Amino acid sequence: MSNDNNGNNNKIRRKKVSSSNSKSTTSKSTNSNSPKTKSSKTKSSKKKDKFKALRVTGIVILAMLVCLSAIGTGLVFASLRDVKPVTKALLDEKTYQTSEIRYANGELLSNAPSVNKKDPISIDQMPKDIINAVVSIEDERFYEHNGVDIKGLLRSVVKTLTGNKQGGSTIPMQVSKMLLTTDKQTLTRKIKDIYYAYEMSKTLTKNEILEAYLNNFFVGRGLAGVQAGANGYFSKNADDLTLSECALLAGSTKNPSRYAAYVSSKLDGTEEKSDVESRLLFYINTADDNLDDPTQVELDMVDKLNEWGLIPSQDTYKQLKSGTMVVRKAVSNPKSIERRNIVLGKMLALGYISQSEYDKAIAEPINIKLPKAADKVSSSVEALIEYEVIDALVEQGHTKDEAYNMFYNGG
């Protein structure tokens, strides 16, 4: 019996030990897992917060996109509410219009002078070189796009955002700006230009669009269009222009005031007849202009000019001698030649001209020859009105080039 009791006691003791060990093990196990459980909960909480923040950000961005889309759509509809169908007849009407000068009672006094200022012609009368020059420097993908060059437009936006302003307007968009919208730098005008450019590509041929552009693009000195530029700068018809002259006219569109074919210069008294023949410019001399009063050297030159038969009339001669008018000579503009060379380089790169044609055009001097009927300024009412209107338009914020273009060609 004693053995049995001892055996039972041993069993009981073993059970207690076993129980004790089990509790201890469980406790250790629980204690060892406790930090992991807390860490797991923290990570889970952080993930939830992160996903919540992303969801909120996504909702905000989506809401902003919806608002911007609504605003953009509204702006587009507002911009296009008064658009008109684009036809060749409409562009022709705008191309051939002139401004009118009227009395206060509404009666017509005269049309704004248009001799040498604008002379529309058919594209068949224009040299191929002027077409290729304009396409090269203004819109090299003209024959590929449908009015708007998306690639060029995006590049323009990126360049503008990075501080390097670059135009992205295609030739159809520029036709729209010249004839159908305005020259104001507004988003509304840009939207209209894009719309009209697409419409032009649907209703007009490429040549019809080019004809409208080449009859209206501004080349400086109050001249609009290739025929006016050819006559006003070189005293010739458009189809007689050389490659070099075509490139020069095409290059002037970037900044007509800066890149006009000639600049005016004072007479220094050493000129011979051949130096000034077909290069004389006559201006009214008033207290408000930026012209210097004539020097004695210039007044003496007036007599020489009169002897050579280069003064248009005796009335002009008297005004020159009295100082109410001044005379200047037209000389080739170095900046226009630099720009011409850039245009020729672009034409060569695009394959419109050969290397030999490029070399010859680069070497060709620019000889200014003003036409006989060129802009004779007198003291007439019309001339005074012209000066007043140009000054008023400049005061309204237009550039001198834009003011001249509006006065002569704006209707």
KATA-V604360 format. One record per pair of residues at least 6 apart in sequence whose C-alpha atoms are under 6 Angstrom apart, sorted by the first residue. I is the first residue (numbers start at 0). J is the second residue. Records with the same first field share a line. If there is no record, write none. Layout:
I: J  J
This chain:
78: 187
93: 178
96: 410
97: 408  410
98: 110  111  410
99: 110  111
100: 108  109  110
101: 107  108
111: 407
115: 227  231
116: 221  222  223  227
117: 223  227
118: 226  227
119: 214
122: 210
124: 238
125: 237  238
126: 238
128: 242
129: 245
132: 246  249
133: 249
135: 346
136: 342
138: 169
145: 200
146: 171  196  197  200
151: 167
152: 167
155: 165  166  167
158: 164
171: 196
172: 192  196
174: 212
175: 192
213: 224  225
214: 224
215: 223  224
216: 223  224
217: 223
218: 251  252  255
219: 255  256  259
221: 403
222: 228
226: 237
229: 235  236  237
230: 236
231: 369
232: 367  368  369
233: 367  368
234: 368  369  370
243: 360
246: 339  342
247: 339
250: 338  339
251: 258  259
258: 334  335
260: 332  335
261: 329  330  331  332
262: 329  330  332
263: 327  328  329
264: 327  328
265: 327
268: 296
277: 368  369
278: 328  329  368  369
279: 327  328
280: 326  327  328
281: 325  326
282: 324  325
283: 324
284: 323  324
318: 324
319: 325
346: 352
389: 402
392: 402
